[in-house]
């Protein structure tokens, strides 16, 4: 835009009117989305725990959003807006709460939880990942966020009913906001889909776990060694839980969609 155009009152009024019209259209579309959600509730219902959580569908939506995005508006700003919309409408289907482990950095923990789940959903900050897991295992429509780098012992050993369903941040962009690595926990999903990356717990003697690490070279998310026993949480694209390992217990504890790098 030229300097003359910027000083043209009629042109400025025209542009502001366009912005107002776009804002109105966005608002009307959000209201239409809410009406569709009302119909969805009538058709499918949300009586079961986890009925409104769709991590696979959400990952697919975010990938499509990132692929079509263009212009100078930061993709992370669009991601946050979209996550606010998803979380709010999910809560309309089935109200839920989120708990996050504060770990060693409570500010970073709350930032990643609020960036992902917005401000409509109630947020509970707990001291450790183990407390988040215990809270999840009580049941109900809940989500948990645990910081990957937190030194909190083998919290993954407490996963019985709850499971890992997402890894944060999902969009892999440089210098992004709310970048603390974290995992999202959820109750059993009503309509589960195969995870692109599976999460597994391997536990046993220190020697058995060490042999497994040397042989399989797993992508270790967390590790704990206490006395003669050891436990690791790792990610894999293979069906590791079916692999025979003497003196080692390997079990699946969920998984997540592979993080997406826009433009890659």
C-alpha positions in Angstrom: 0.0 0.0 0.0 1.3 3.4 -0.9 1.7 6.3 1.5 -1.1 8.2 -0.3 -3.4 5.2 0.0 -2.6 5.0 3.7 -3.7 8.6 4.2 -6.9 8.2 2.2 -9.8 8.2 4.7 -12.2 6.5 2.3 -9.7 3.7 1.6 -9.1 3.2 5.4 -12.8 3.0 6.0 -13.2 0.4 3.2 -10.4 -1.8 4.7 -11.9 -1.5 8.2 -15.3 -2.5 6.9 -13.7 -5.6 5.3 -12.2 -6.5 8.6 -15.5 -6.1 10.3 -17.2 -8.2 7.7 -14.6 -11.0 8.1 -14.9 -10.8 11.9 -18.7 -11.2 11.6 -18.3 -14.2 9.3 -15.9 -15.9 11.7 -18.3 -15.4 14.5 -21.2 -16.7 12.5 -19.2 -19.8 11.5 -18.3 -20.5 15.1 -22.0 -20.3 16.1 -22.8 -22.7 13.2 -20.1 -25.1 14.4 -21.7 -25.0 17.9 -25.1 -26.0 16.3 -23.4 -28.9 14.5 -21.9 -30.0 17.8 -25.4 -30.0 19.3 -26.6 -32.3 16.5 -23.5 -34.5 17.0 -24.4 -34.9 20.7 -27.9 -36.0 19.8 -26.6 -38.6 17.2 -23.6 -40.1 19.1 -24.0 -39.1 22.7 -21.1 -38.7 25.1 -22.0 -40.9 28.1 -18.8 -42.9 28.1 -15.6 -41.5 29.5 -13.3 -40.3 26.7 -16.2 -40.2 24.2 -15.3 -36.6 23.1 -11.5 -37.1 22.8 -10.2 -37.7 19.2 -6.4 -37.2 19.3 -6.0 -38.9 15.9 -8.6 -36.7 14.2 -7.2 -33.5 15.9 -3.7 -34.4 14.6 -5.1 -34.8 11.1 -6.9 -31.4 11.4 -3.7 -29.7 12.5 -1.7 -31.1 9.6 -4.3 -29.9 7.1 -4.3 -26.5 8.8 -0.4 -26.2 8.7 -0.3 -27.4 5.0 -2.8 -24.8 3.8 -1.4 -21.9 5.9 0.4 -19.1 4.2 1.2 -15.4 4.8 3.1 -13.7 7.6 0.6 -14.7 10.4 2.7 -17.1 12.6 1.5 -20.6 12.4 1.8 -21.0 16.1 -0.8 -18.2 16.6 -3.2 -20.1 14.3 -2.4 -23.3 16.1 -3.3 -21.8 19.5 -6.5 -20.3 18.1 -7.5 -23.6 16.6 -6.6 -25.5 19.8 -8.8 -23.1 21.7 -11.7 -23.9 19.3 -11.2 -27.6 19.5 -11.0 -27.7 23.3 -14.0 -25.5 23.8 -16.2 -27.5 21.5 -14.9 -30.7 22.9 -15.9 -29.4 26.4 -19.4 -28.6 25.0 -19.8 -32.3 24.1 -18.5 -33.6 27.4 -17.1 -31.3 30.1 -13.6 -32.3 31.2 -10.7 -31.1 33.3 -7.0 -31.0 32.7 -4.2 -31.5 35.3 -0.6 -30.6 34.6 2.5 -31.6 36.5 4.4 -28.5 37.5 7.8 -30.3 37.8 10.7 -27.9 38.0 9.1 -25.1 36.0 5.5 -24.4 36.8 5.3 -21.5 34.4 6.4 -23.6 31.4 4.0 -26.4 32.5 1.0 -24.1 32.7 2.0 -22.4 29.4 2.0 -25.7 27.5 -1.3 -26.8 29.0 -3.1 -23.5 28.3 -1.6 -23.2 24.8 -3.0 -26.7 24.0 -6.3 -26.7 25.9 -7.1 -23.0 26.1 -8.8 -21.1 28.9 -12.3 -22.5 28.8 -11.3 -25.9 30.3 -10.6 -26.0 34.1 -6.9 -26.5 34.8 -5.4 -28.1 37.9 -1.7 -27.8 38.6 -0.2 -30.7 40.5 3.3 -31.0 41.9 4.5 -34.1 40.0 3.8 -36.4 37.1 3.0 -39.2 39.5 0.2 -37.1 41.1 -1.2 -36.4 37.6 -1.2 -40.2 36.9 -2.9 -40.9 40.2 -5.5 -38.2 39.5 -6.1 -39.7 36.0 -6.6 -43.2 37.4 -9.4 -42.0 39.6 -11.5 -42.0 36.4 -13.8 -39.5 34.7 -13.5 -37.2 31.7 -10.0 -35.9 32.4 -6.8 -35.2 30.6 -3.4 -35.1 32.1 -0.2 -33.3 30.9 3.1 -34.5 32.2 6.4 -32.8 31.4 8.9 -35.2 29.7 12.0 -33.7 31.3 10.6 -33.8 34.8 12.6 -35.7 37.4 9.7 -37.5 39.1 10.6 -41.2 39.1 8.9 -43.8 37.0 5.4 -42.2 36.8 4.6 -44.3 33.8 4.5 -47.4 36.0 1.3 -46.0 37.4 -0.5 -46.1 34.1 -3.2 -48.8 34.3 -6.4 -47.4 32.8 -5.1 -44.0 31.5 -2.9 -44.0 28.5 -0.6 -41.6 26.5 -2.5 -40.1 23.5 -0.4 -37.2 22.4 3.1 -35.6 22.4 3.6 -31.9 22.7 4.4 -29.7 20.9 2.7 -31.2 17.9 3.8 -28.6 15.4 7.6 -28.7 15.3 8.6 -25.1 14.6 11.7 -23.2 15.7 11.6 -20.6 18.5 7.9 -21.5 19.2 5.9 -20.5 22.2 4.9 -23.1 24.9 7.7 -25.5 23.7 8.2 -27.6 26.9 8.2 -31.2 25.8 5.2 -33.0 27.3 2.8 -36.0 27.0 -1.0 -35.9 27.1 -2.8 -38.7 29.1 -6.4 -39.7 28.5 -8.9 -42.3 29.7 -9.6 -45.2 27.3 -10.8 -43.6 24.1 -14.3 -44.4 22.8 -13.2 -44.7 19.2 -9.5 -45.5 19.3 -7.4 -45.4 16.1 -3.9 -47.0 15.7 -1.2 -44.7 17.0 1.5 -43.7 14.5 4.1 -44.0 17.3 3.5 -46.4 20.2 4.6 -45.9 23.7 5.8 -48.8 25.8 7.1 -49.5 29.3 10.0 -51.9 29.8 10.7 -53.0 33.3 12.9 -55.7 34.9 16.3 -56.1 36.3 18.9 -53.5 35.5 20.8 -56.0 33.5 17.8 -57.1 31.4 16.8 -53.5 30.7 20.4 -52.6 29.8 20.5 -55.6 27.3 17.3 -54.5 25.8 18.5 -50.9 25.3 21.8 -52.2 23.7 19.9 -54.5 21.3 16.9 -52.4 20.4 18.3 -48.9 20.8 14.8 -47.6 21.7 13.7 -43.9 21.6 13.8 -43.5 25.4 11.4 -40.9 26.8 12.1 -41.5 30.5 14.2 -43.8 32.5 14.5 -44.8 36.2 17.0 -47.0 37.9 16.3 -47.9 41.5 18.4 -50.6 43.2 18.5 -53.8 41.2 15.3 -52.8 39.1 15.0 -50.5 36.2 12.1 -49.1 34.2 12.0 -47.1 30.9 9.3 -45.4 28.9 10.1 -45.5 25.2 8.5 -44.8 21.8 8.5 -47.2 18.8 6.9 -47.6 15.5 7.0 -51.4 15.8 4.9 -53.8 17.9 7.5 -54.0 20.6 5.1 -55.4 23.2 5.0 -58.7 21.3 8.7 -59.2 21.1 10.0 -61.9 23.5 12.4 -60.6 26.0 13.7 -62.8 28.8 13.4 -61.4 32.3 11.8 -58.2 30.9 8.2 -57.0 31.1 7.2 -54.8 28.1 3.7 -53.4 27.9 1.9 -50.8 25.7 0.8 -47.6 27.4 -0.6 -45.7 24.4 1.0 -43.6 21.8 0.7 -40.5 19.7 0.7 -39.0 16.2 4.1 -38.1 14.9 5.0 -34.4 15.4 4.6 -32.4 12.2 7.1 -29.9 10.8 5.4 -27.4 8.5 7.2 -27.0 5.2 9.2 -30.1 5.6 
